[in-house]
Amino acid sequence: MIGLNEALAERHAAGQPVRIGLVGAGQMGSDVVAVTETMRGIEVVIAADIDAQRAQAAYSIGQVTADAVEAQTSARADAAVAAGKRAYTTDYRVVTDMANIDVLLEATGVPEIGSRAALRAIRHGHPLAMMNVETDITVGPLLRWYAEQKDVLYALAAGDEPAACKELYDFADALGFTIVAAGKGKNNPLDRHAMPTDPIWAQEAARRGLSPTMLIEFVDGSKTMVEMAAVSNATGLVPDVRGMHGPLTHREILEQVFRLKADGGILNRAGVVDYGVGKVAPGVFLIVRTDHPRLREAMVLRDMGTGPYYTLFRPYHLCSIEVPLTCAMLVLRGNSNMAPLDHLVSEVFAVAKQDLQSGTVLDSIGGATFYGLIDRYTAAADEGLLPIGLAKGARLVRRVARDRPIAYADVELYEPSTVLTLRRLQDSWMAGEVGGATLLTALDAV
């Protein structure tokens, strides 16, 4: 991000701000609108949400002084932006199809909408910044590949834990350190069976200004699994055990905990993703190792300890506040700060949150029917486990006991579904069953 402030200042001086088209105007999206109002050279020019009032309110929350008009077509939205106004809409397609945006920011957190918006944005040549990590861990490799075929950039947005971890990973990898573990702090008590209807959680959600399902996604651990799967899929690091270890720890002893068992730690191997419960949040960390004697001497002089394990710690992640930096990087530098590899390394699959009867329709992430656990993609595939990004709307065809993973064989999947279509194509592509030309034709037709 070095020098990006200067590049944005130049855009501001030229009267040509980077124009963001925002899909999803909830808490995170509204934060983006607000922070861009304090920045130079970048602004949100249109906000889309299924709730028109929420989309409009994002501008008042962000203290935007420009007039905001409702736009039901891309042509009207383009005209509003050309006239110096802001626009809002209930249809994400209005945003994806516009000419007067420079980058599309997807912030819904809904895999189905994220998939549709991503495909359409790519086809219209818009660089794509994804806050929607749930979509990324489900079909991210395929979306990135499709973007590359269309000469479009794809990036996971800065600020959330995945991109903050990747920032540390790139730094350490460039310096030649051995990467032992990448992780985050979990800042909510872990309760796998927490329900959005529980009065205590509903009250807490209201206090924080969150929807109950968003809060529960954090509390039941699903969001942590999703976030670290994104890190895994972008770096090749893997979960050491199913669900990761998640020890109670704090930032001062991370390198003592996340080291190999042979050296007194909890890990079976190096090169893993994990998380810590306790005094770690809101930070992210990287545990690295060097056995070079000169470097170990130098690390002592830098107050990093005697080694051979060391903690690199970023004590904050500013979530939606940092996101515009990714939008700026995509437009001004033609560079992505984080994207998945060409295959899935990890999978987050659905696990029954309570005893579920045949005929039950699975609700959303953070709901009452399932939570997520991470494992290697190959392990989840071998067991035929249902990815969390495909779970919503699936109907059980047999009973599934509490805390049992839900398999594809247990459900009748919701169709028609864009994310399901993409996932099937991605699985075939990863298995070598479909070539590039055939895949491109299929994606163009979705």
BELJO-V479031 format. One record per backbone hydrogen bond with DSSP energy under -0.5 kcal/mol. NH is the residue of the N-H (numbers start at 1). CO is the residue of the C=O. If there is no record, write none. Layout:
nh=NH co=CO
nh=NH co=CO
This chain:
nh=4 co=1
nh=7 co=3
nh=8 co=4
nh=9 co=5
nh=10 co=6
nh=11 co=7
nh=12 co=8
nh=13 co=9
nh=14 co=10
nh=15 co=12
nh=16 co=11
nh=18 co=41
nh=20 co=18
nh=20 co=43
nh=21 co=103
nh=22 co=20
nh=22 co=46
nh=23 co=105
nh=24 co=22
nh=24 co=48
nh=30 co=26
nh=31 co=27
nh=32 co=28
nh=33 co=29
nh=34 co=30
nh=35 co=31
nh=36 co=32
nh=37 co=33
nh=37 co=34
nh=38 co=34
nh=38 co=35
nh=39 co=35
nh=43 co=18
nh=45 co=20
nh=45 co=43
nh=46 co=20
nh=47 co=87
nh=48 co=22
nh=49 co=89
nh=52 co=50
nh=55 co=51
nh=56 co=52
nh=57 co=53
nh=58 co=54
nh=59 co=55
nh=59 co=56
nh=60 co=56
nh=61 co=57
nh=62 co=58
nh=63 co=60
nh=64 co=59
nh=69 co=86
nh=71 co=88
nh=77 co=73
nh=78 co=74
nh=79 co=75
nh=80 co=76
nh=81 co=77
nh=82 co=78
nh=83 co=79
nh=84 co=81
nh=85 co=80
nh=86 co=67
nh=87 co=45
nh=88 co=69
nh=89 co=47
nh=92 co=90
nh=94 co=91
nh=95 co=91
nh=95 co=92
nh=96 co=92
nh=97 co=93
nh=98 co=95
nh=101 co=99
nh=102 co=19
nh=103 co=19
nh=104 co=127
nh=105 co=21
nh=106 co=104
nh=106 co=129
nh=107 co=23
nh=107 co=105
nh=111 co=109
nh=114 co=110
nh=115 co=111
nh=116 co=112
nh=117 co=113
nh=118 co=114
nh=119 co=115
nh=120 co=116
nh=121 co=117
nh=122 co=118
nh=123 co=119
nh=124 co=120
nh=125 co=122
nh=126 co=121
nh=127 co=102
nh=128 co=153
nh=129 co=104
nh=129 co=127
nh=130 co=128
nh=130 co=155
nh=131 co=106
nh=131 co=129
nh=132 co=106
nh=133 co=131
nh=135 co=132
nh=136 co=132
nh=137 co=133
nh=138 co=135
nh=139 co=135
nh=140 co=136
nh=143 co=139
nh=144 co=140
nh=145 co=141
nh=146 co=142
nh=147 co=143
nh=148 co=144
nh=149 co=145
nh=150 co=146
nh=151 co=148
nh=152 co=147
nh=155 co=128
nh=156 co=338
nh=157 co=130
nh=160 co=157
nh=164 co=160
nh=165 co=161
nh=166 co=162
nh=167 co=163
nh=168 co=164
nh=169 co=165
nh=170 co=166
nh=171 co=167
nh=172 co=168
nh=173 co=169
nh=174 co=170
nh=175 co=171
nh=176 co=173
nh=177 co=172
nh=178 co=289
nh=179 co=177
nh=180 co=178
nh=180 co=287
nh=181 co=287
nh=182 co=272
nh=183 co=285
nh=184 co=274
nh=185 co=283
nh=186 co=276
nh=187 co=185
nh=191 co=189
nh=191 co=219
nh=194 co=191
nh=198 co=195
nh=201 co=198
nh=202 co=198
nh=203 co=199
nh=204 co=200
nh=205 co=201
nh=206 co=202
nh=207 co=203
nh=208 co=204
nh=209 co=205
nh=209 co=206
nh=210 co=205
nh=215 co=211
nh=216 co=212
nh=217 co=213
nh=218 co=214
nh=218 co=215
nh=219 co=215
nh=220 co=216
nh=221 co=218
nh=223 co=217
nh=225 co=221
nh=226 co=222
nh=227 co=223
nh=228 co=224
nh=229 co=225
nh=230 co=226
nh=231 co=227
nh=232 co=228
nh=233 co=229
nh=234 co=230
nh=234 co=231
nh=235 co=231
nh=235 co=232
nh=236 co=232
nh=238 co=271
nh=240 co=273
nh=243 co=374
nh=244 co=241
nh=247 co=275
nh=249 co=247
nh=249 co=277
nh=251 co=279
nh=253 co=250
nh=254 co=251
nh=256 co=253
nh=257 co=253
nh=258 co=254
nh=259 co=257
nh=261 co=267
nh=263 co=260
nh=264 co=261
nh=265 co=260
nh=266 co=257
nh=267 co=259
nh=271 co=180
nh=272 co=180
nh=273 co=238
nh=274 co=182
nh=276 co=184
nh=277 co=247
nh=278 co=186
nh=279 co=249
nh=280 co=278
nh=281 co=278
nh=283 co=280
nh=284 co=314
nh=285 co=183
nh=286 co=312
nh=287 co=181
nh=288 co=286
nh=288 co=310
nh=289 co=178
nh=290 co=308
nh=296 co=292
nh=297 co=293
nh=298 co=294
nh=299 co=295
nh=300 co=296
nh=301 co=297
nh=302 co=298
nh=303 co=300
nh=304 co=299
nh=310 co=288
nh=312 co=286
nh=312 co=310
nh=313 co=311
nh=314 co=284
nh=315 co=313
nh=319 co=159
nh=321 co=318
nh=322 co=319
nh=323 co=319
nh=325 co=322
nh=326 co=322
nh=326 co=323
nh=327 co=323
nh=328 co=324
nh=329 co=325
nh=330 co=326
nh=331 co=327
nh=332 co=328
nh=333 co=328
nh=333 co=329
nh=334 co=329
nh=335 co=329
nh=341 co=233
nh=347 co=375
nh=349 co=347
nh=349 co=373
nh=350 co=386
nh=351 co=371
nh=352 co=404
nh=353 co=369
nh=354 co=369
nh=356 co=400
nh=359 co=396
nh=360 co=357
nh=362 co=360
nh=362 co=394
nh=367 co=364
nh=371 co=351
nh=373 co=349
nh=375 co=347
nh=377 co=345
nh=380 co=376
nh=381 co=377
nh=382 co=378
nh=383 co=379
nh=384 co=381
nh=385 co=380
nh=386 co=406
nh=387 co=385
nh=388 co=348
nh=390 co=387
nh=391 co=388
nh=393 co=362
nh=394 co=391
nh=395 co=412
nh=396 co=360
nh=397 co=410
nh=398 co=410
nh=400 co=356
nh=403 co=352
nh=404 co=401
nh=406 co=350
nh=407 co=405
nh=408 co=384
nh=410 co=407
nh=411 co=408
nh=412 co=395
nh=413 co=411
nh=421 co=417
nh=422 co=418
nh=423 co=419
nh=424 co=420
nh=425 co=421
nh=426 co=422
nh=427 co=423
nh=428 co=424
nh=429 co=425
nh=430 co=426
nh=431 co=427
nh=432 co=429
nh=433 co=428
nh=434 co=428
nh=439 co=435
nh=440 co=436
nh=441 co=437
nh=442 co=438
nh=443 co=439
nh=444 co=440
nh=445 co=441
nh=446 co=442
nh=446 co=443
